[in-house]
Amino acid sequence: MGYRRFGLRSDHRNAMLRNTVTSLLDAEKITITETKAKDIRRLADQMITLGKRGDLHSRRQAQAYLMSDDVVYKLFTRLADRYSDRTGGYTRIIKTGFRKGDGAPMVIIELVD
């Protein structure tokens, strides 16, 4: 199918992914379920690639997807400089165990230094 539904309608799923990618780029490390982290990794890598391109079209695409102007600024300045010599693989997923309530596998997804 190409993507996970997470049991959500498409508008709710897209909003959840946009908010989570914005939070990851802002905090650079978040704790989340493993399946969500796998989808978020792809989107975060795409956003960092847009930041590395640095042209106006890329900035407008990132502005349309991310939820915060401050995160867009951070993406095109600090994160683009940090990953300028790296060709991919900007995120790392570290397994942390299982959530107490429902036993869902939890991970930490973070930006690689």
PEUR-V360516 format. One record per backbone hydrogen bond with DSSP energy under -1.0 kcal/mol. NH is the residue of the N-H (numbers start at 1). CO is the residue of the C=O. If there is no record, write none. Layout:
# PEUR-V360516
<<NH/CO> <NH/CO>>
This chain:
# PEUR-V360516
<<8/5> <13/9> <14/10> <15/11> <16/12> <17/13> <18/14> <19/15> <20/16> <21/17> <22/18> <23/19> <24/20> <25/21> <26/22> <27/23> <28/24> <30/109> <32/107> <34/105> <37/33> <38/34> <39/35> <40/36> <41/37> <43/39> <44/40> <45/41> <46/42> <47/43> <48/44> <49/45> <50/46> <51/47> <52/48> <53/49> <54/50> <59/55> <60/56> <61/57> <62/58> <63/59> <64/60> <65/61> <66/62> <72/68> <73/69> <74/70> <75/71> <76/72> <77/73> <79/74> <81/77> <82/78> <83/79> <84/81> <86/83> <92/110> <94/108> <96/106> <99/104> <103/99> <106/97> <107/32> <108/94> <109/30> <110/92> <111/28> <112/90>>
